[in-house]
Amino acid sequence: VKMLVLLGEVGGVEEYEVCESLKENRISKPIVAWCIGTCSDMFSSEVQFGHAGACANAERETAVCKNKALAAAGAYVPSSFDELGVEINKVYQDLLHEGIIVPKEEVPPPTVPMDYNWARELGLIRKPASFMTSISDERGQELLYAGMPISAVLEQGLGIGGTLSLLWFQRRLPPYATTFLEMCLMVTADHGPAVSGAHNTIVCTRAGKDLVSSLVSGLLTIGDRFGGALDGAARQFSEAFDMNMLPMEFVNDMRKKGQLIMGIGHRVKSLNNPDKRVEIIKSYVKKNFPVTPLLDFALEVEKITTSKKPNLILNVDGVIGVAFVDLLRHSGSFTREEAEEYINIGTINGLFVLGRSMGFIGHYLDQKRLKQGLYRHPWDDISYVMPEHYAS
């Protein structure tokens, strides 16, 4: 530091401490000083100055007296505030002439980064998006489903099937296809309290858990053995069909591999006790779909499997799985590549998950409504098998 600049104000006596420091040479560097508020003498009444409400409570606290005292102590005091910059420059030039100040090359100050939000508003920057989405957009005046305003979805009566076609496939499917989707949701909604998903939901509910936790406990049981057969059936039957296998070849090949045919078999239903759900869906698909080559192939497989055991029927998972492939491939709404992609990424199983969620929620509400208490499995339904060598 080669020189100092002081800016004082009306009120207080701190400036006089600077005067004493100058007289005692404790401040030895040149100091340019000015106390604002010299115009107070022009007012007949008391005037407040400054953000702190500075006010001269005595003659000694006025700006004029302070400026005189600073000048007498050796400070460089201009004749008015307008001359403050001139005085600063004069002192600086004197120090420069005497060699006390040696100018250095000016370093350009670092650029202050522009506020990100402001820069984005101006269109000066962009950043890569963390997510991509193609099914909905909530940013405008109206929510869009696959580009379609929600008001149009409601006004045109697209229903659950139509809404599903927009959110899952980003396109409108023909009415027979959306009706099929709704039928799948209805027939898979529930299959009683004994299956693993409903059982889990009920137990979790009776353990005092909330709706979401109870629902999730049931959904977590869905897999290859429960519900996931829709995807498995679609994949197995379509692969065999695409390889031009005969139905008997397919059955024998699966037997050689030691693999179950997904979508074939039922614990209770059989040729003599057919599953009404399968009959309804099969009838609808045969009547409304343009062509049903994969369903026809699966029905031929069923003839072979039921000749061995009457309960090895095409079950509800199987009929939905193969019919869905026929829909994807032959509705005219998808390319063959798109159809295969939807099969491989688990879309068909999504129908089961969505449909069964309705039933699981129903079981949750039912247990709450019936005020069922904490569940504990009965002892007589458990086979306790203890190691014999510890029995004594």
LOKOL-97782 format. One line per 10 residues: their letters; for each residue x, y, z of C-alpha. Coordinates in steps of 0.05 Angstrom, whole numbers, plus 5000, padded with zeros to 4 digits. Layout:
! residues N
a = X/Y/Z; ...;
END
This chain:
! residues 392
vkmlvllgev = 5000/5000/5000; 5030/5067/4979; 4972/5114/4994; 4906/5115/5032; 4836/5143/5018; 4788/5157/5074; 4714/5172/5066; 4680/5195/5129; 4611/5221/5145; 4571/5266/5192;
ggveeyevce = 4567/5243/5264; 4616/5208/5309; 4688/5227/5325; 4728/5169/5296; 4759/5214/5243; 4794/5253/5298; 4831/5189/5317; 4859/5188/5247; 4881/5261/5257; 4919/5241/5320;
slkenriskp = 4952/5183/5283; 4975/5230/5228; 5003/5280/5279; 5040/5224/5316; 5065/5195/5250; 5031/5128/5263; 5002/5139/5194; 5061/5159/5151; 5033/5145/5082; 4996/5200/5044;
ivawcigtcs = 4922/5198/5057; 4867/5232/5017; 4807/5246/5061; 4737/5274/5055; 4677/5273/5102; 4610/5276/5066; 4553/5319/5091; 4582/5388/5084; 4515/5411/5055; 4483/5405/5124;
dmfssevqfg = 4499/5478/5137; 4451/5497/5082; 4391/5469/5121; 4357/5507/5176; 4336/5443/5212; 4374/5381/5233; 4387/5332/5175; 4402/5258/5178; 4454/5229/5131; 4475/5159/5111;
hagacanaer = 4444/5090/5116; 4456/5090/5192; 4420/5156/5201; 4483/5195/5216; 4470/5261/5250; 4517/5314/5279; 4502/5320/5353; 4554/5374/5362; 4594/5424/5322; 4654/5378/5327;
etavcknkal = 4615/5322/5291; 4599/5362/5229; 4632/5344/5163; 4661/5415/5155; 4697/5411/5223; 4724/5342/5208; 4750/5362/5140; 4786/5422/5170; 4817/5378/5225; 4841/5326/5174;
aaagayvpss = 4872/5379/5130; 4907/5411/5191; 4934/5342/5210; 4966/5333/5142; 4915/5296/5101; 4901/5316/5030; 4830/5344/5032; 4796/5368/4968; 4755/5431/4966; 4691/5392/4951;
fdelgveink = 4669/5320/4940; 4670/5332/4865; 4746/5343/4870; 4759/5279/4909; 4780/5240/4847; 4824/5297/4823; 4860/5299/4891; 4871/5224/4890; 4901/5228/4821; 4946/5287/4841;
vyqdllhegi = 4975/5249/4901; 4984/5187/4857; 5021/5226/4804; 5068/5257/4857; 5085/5187/4884; 5095/5163/4813; 5143/5221/4799; 5182/5207/4863; 5189/5134/4845; 5151/5110/4906;
ivpkeevppp = 5099/5079/4860; 5126/5036/4803; 5070/5019/4755; 5061/4946/4736; 5027/4918/4675; 4952/4915/4686; 4928/4843/4691; 4859/4835/4662; 4811/4816/4717; 4783/4745/4714;
tvpmdynwar = 4715/4741/4680; 4660/4731/4730; 4621/4669/4708; 4552/4685/4684; 4495/4656/4725; 4477/4589/4695; 4402/4600/4694; 4410/4669/4662; 4458/4642/4610; 4409/4587/4593;
elglirkpas = 4352/4638/4587; 4395/4677/4537; 4409/4614/4497; 4484/4621/4507; 4495/4551/4535; 4465/4482/4535; 4482/4421/4575; 4471/4348/4559; 4406/4321/4587; 4407/4270/4643;
fmtsisderg = 4344/4236/4618; 4309/4225/4551; 4235/4213/4547; 4187/4203/4489; 4122/4186/4524; 4099/4249/4559; 4113/4323/4567; 4086/4365/4626; 4122/4430/4610; 4069/4466/4569;
qellyagmpi = 4000/4491/4585; 3973/4420/4578; 4000/4351/4593; 4018/4311/4531; 4016/4235/4524; 4061/4217/4465; 4047/4286/4437; 3971/4281/4447; 3939/4333/4495; 3907/4300/4556;
savleqglgi = 3842/4337/4539; 3840/4300/4472; 3854/4234/4507; 3793/4245/4550; 3748/4277/4498; 3761/4222/4447; 3748/4168/4499; 3813/4130/4489; 3802/4093/4554; 3854/4052/4591;
ggtlsllwfq = 3874/4013/4528; 3884/4076/4487; 3923/4110/4543; 3966/4048/4549; 3980/4049/4474; 4005/4121/4479; 4048/4112/4541; 4076/4043/4523; 4081/4047/4448; 4080/4122/4432;
rrlppyattf = 4024/4112/4381; 3949/4100/4376; 3931/4028/4365; 3867/4006/4329; 3805/3996/4373; 3808/3920/4371; 3880/3924/4398; 3863/3971/4455; 3803/3928/4474; 3850/3867/4475;
lemclmvtad = 3897/3905/4522; 3839/3921/4569; 3816/3848/4567; 3885/3825/4587; 3886/3873/4646; 3817/3849/4668; 3831/3774/4665; 3899/3780/4699; 3874/3828/4753; 3867/3774/4806;
hgpavsgahn = 3868/3699/4815; 3848/3692/4887; 3885/3699/4953; 3924/3633/4948; 3976/3653/4895; 4043/3678/4921; 4033/3752/4902; 3964/3759/4934; 3987/3718/4995; 4047/3764/5005;
tivctragkd = 4004/3826/4998; 3955/3800/5050; 4010/3780/5099; 4044/3847/5092; 3978/3884/5101; 3963/3844/5164; 4033/3861/5190; 4009/3934/5192; 4046/3959/5130; 4020/4014/5084;
lvsslvsgll = 3988/4004/5015; 4051/4015/4974; 4094/3968/5017; 4041/3914/5014; 4032/3922/4939; 4107/3918/4927; 4114/3855/4970; 4065/3821/4923; 4096/3848/4859; 4164/3822/4880;
tigdrfggal = 4140/3751/4873; 4127/3760/4798; 4178/3723/4757; 4187/3661/4713; 4144/3617/4759; 4090/3668/4773; 4067/3717/4719; 4132/3719/4680; 4107/3661/4637; 4076/3713/4590;
dgaarqfsea = 4144/3736/4565; 4172/3665/4567; 4114/3637/4527; 4118/3692/4475; 4193/3681/4467; 4192/3605/4464; 4133/3598/4416; 4156/3655/4370; 4227/3627/4366; 4202/3557/4348;
fdmnmlpmef = 4152/3586/4298; 4206/3629/4265; 4251/3568/4258; 4194/3534/4220; 4190/3479/4272; 4131/3432/4271; 4091/3432/4336; 4114/3361/4351; 4187/3381/4338; 4180/3439/4387;
vndmrkkgql = 4151/3394/4441; 4205/3341/4432; 4260/3394/4430; 4237/3424/4496; 4233/3354/4527; 4305/3339/4505; 4329/3404/4535; 4292/3388/4600; 4255/3454/4597; 4183/3469/4612;
imgighrvks = 4141/3501/4557; 4121/3568/4585; 4047/3582/4579; 4028/3508/4580; 3998/3474/4640; 3952/3490/4698; 3946/3463/4769; 3870/3461/4768; 3844/3473/4698; 3845/3420/4643;
lnnpdkrvei = 3810/3397/4580; 3752/3374/4623; 3752/3437/4664; 3773/3493/4616; 3795/3561/4638; 3740/3610/4619; 3790/3667/4614; 3829/3630/4561; 3766/3614/4522; 3743/3687/4522;
iksyvkknfp = 3811/3715/4499; 3820/3661/4447; 3751/3673/4418; 3762/3749/4416; 3830/3744/4383; 3807/3694/4330; 3747/3739/4314; 3782/3807/4313; 3856/3800/4297; 3875/3803/4223;
vtplldfale = 3915/3738/4228; 3936/3693/4286; 3993/3648/4262; 4028/3643/4330; 3963/3629/4367; 3946/3575/4316; 4016/3545/4327; 4006/3545/4403; 3938/3511/4397; 3970/3456/4356;
vekittskkp = 4023/3448/4411; 3966/3444/4462; 3936/3385/4424; 4001/3347/4433; 4012/3365/4506; 3941/3350/4528; 3945/3282/4494; 3996/3265/4548; 3962/3300/4607; 3894/3336/4604;
nlilnvdgvi = 3919/3393/4648; 3976/3412/4600; 3931/3464/4568; 3948/3531/4538; 3938/3574/4600; 3921/3648/4607; 3995/3668/4607; 4006/3628/4543; 3946/3653/4505; 3960/3726/4523;
gvafvdllrh = 4034/3718/4506; 4025/3688/4436; 3965/3733/4419; 4006/3794/4438; 4061/3773/4390; 4008/3765/4335; 3984/3835/4351; 4053/3866/4349; 4072/3831/4284; 4008/3836/4244;
sgsftreeae = 3969/3897/4268; 4004/3942/4218; 4024/3990/4274; 4095/3963/4284; 4154/3944/4242; 4181/3874/4251; 4242/3903/4288; 4197/3943/4335; 4154/3881/4348; 4215/3840/4367;
eyinigting = 4242/3895/4412; 4177/3901/4451; 4177/3826/4461; 4250/3826/4486; 4245/3885/4534; 4189/3854/4576; 4128/3892/4550; 4082/3831/4553; 4099/3816/4625; 4083/3889/4639;
lfvlgrsmgf = 4010/3873/4625; 4010/3821/4680; 4045/3869/4729; 3996/3924/4714; 3935/3880/4716; 3954/3842/4779; 3969/3908/4815; 3894/3921/4814; 3881/3855/4848; 3936/3864/4900;
ighyldqkrl = 3909/3932/4918; 3840/3901/4924; 3867/3849/4973; 3900/3904/5014; 3836/3944/5018; 3796/3881/5033; 3840/3862/5092; 3835/3933/5120; 3760/3935/5110; 3752/3868/5145;
kqglyrhpwd = 3798/3893/5201; 3840/3831/5199; 3892/3825/5254; 3966/3806/5253; 3978/3744/5211; 4011/3683/5240; 4016/3619/5202; 3983/3560/5238; 4029/3507/5267; 3988/3450/5238;
disyvmpehy = 4005/3475/5168; 4080/3472/5181; 4120/3408/5179; 4175/3415/5231; 4234/3371/5212; 4289/3375/5265; 4357/3340/5259; 4351/3273/5296; 4421/3273/5327; 4401/3332/5370;
as = 4334/3303/5393; 4363/3270/5455;
END
